[in-house]
Structure formats: C-alpha cells, structure tokens
C-alpha cells in the first residue's frame, strides 16, 4: 500500500517528516510501527492510537473523511 508523508514546511527530507498516512492509520514521523499510530480509521469512526474500543472513539462520521480534515483534527 502506498504511503503519504507530511513534511515540515517546504522540506522533503526524511528527518522533517511529521506524519505518515497509510490509508487507515496516521503514524508519528516516518514510522509504520503499530506503537507509533496516532489515530486510525475503521468504518465511520476515528479511534485514538491503534485502539478499536468504543471508549477510544474520537469522532464518528456519516461519510468518508477527507485526509486534509483528518490532519486538522490533530
């Protein structure tokens, strides 16, 4: 699966990666380790970290969430 990386400012250096998005989870920096998941999407819910427990639901949506909106949630 392709990953999208978000860089600080006008940089494209690996050391300036703020977030990595794999289509389901948002990771800290250039990571793809499950321990670095900031939030994840399952169905129409956004969860804190790698959790899928109802107590960790941050947002519930009635449609797909655009990636720029997801970043603004942070």
Order of alpha helices (4+ residues) and beta strands (2+ residues): beta-beta-beta-beta-beta-beta-alpha
